[in-house]
Amino acid sequence: MNMSQITITPCSPHVGAEIGNIDLTKPLSDELRRAVYDAFLKYGVIFFRDQDISFEDQMRLAGYFGHVHIHLGGAGTASKPAEGFPAIRKQHFDENSKRISGEVWHSDQSCAEIPPDGSILIQKILPPNGGGDTLFMSAYAAYDALSQPMKDFLENLTAEHDGAKLFDKGKVDEYPRAIHPVITRHPETGRKLLFVNPGFTTRICELSKEESNAVLEMLYDHIAKPHWQMRFRWLKNSIAFWDNRCTQHFAIWDYWPNVRSGYRVQFEGTVRPSR
Ligand code: SIN
């Protein structure tokens, strides 16, 4: 298969594209890998439909783009390792679930010193009447839309990201914690973006608690604006493949007590988020 055979259909002006005419159950040529990676960089999140992939296929796909990552959250997370594949997280939610993974705007594991670059999630079971969509937003577009004085104010600030905030609602202290710039620059595209999220970010280090809370609340409202979002409707064997360096996502839990069940793998980053 050569690169010209894949199709790329943007989903919204700022984020997301659907990739067609590709079979992820088969190894990809170098040319196809490059085309997929270029689309990932350009659109922030890419989607595939009707991909009945195995765990081996999912691991191979992630392995094209980086070292496959073992999730940091441990027992406090809502997902569990898939049997025999510790790097694959089973994200299964049903009538017994007390919470789900990712029901807040976040980029995956921004609490790590070097968060995973990419996440690849496939859904195998979906609620019968719809629901369980995922929202994605462009952290580039959110940054671009800030006024110049606000960009200047945020430019040299840093923020703490704490795994305990999302993974265990602040009950334990065993999760990773990291300090990252509030404004980062994507290491591959060179574009600037807003790198705080309500899932993990706890405070802006250089401000008082009151100032930090007020600024973060304003930024979280800004992140959640529909102008730089898209909403992905899953079907069985749909895949979403997102870049944690420049997007955030929000999984909607509107399907209880129905089942939504899928598997996610991630590949590691190589550099700390930086300006
Ligand atoms: C996540 O990885 O944050 C969950 C995304 C989803 O289930 O849609």
Residues whose N, C-alpha, C, O or C-beta is under 5 A from the ligand:
A	BS01	SIN	S101 G102 T134 A251
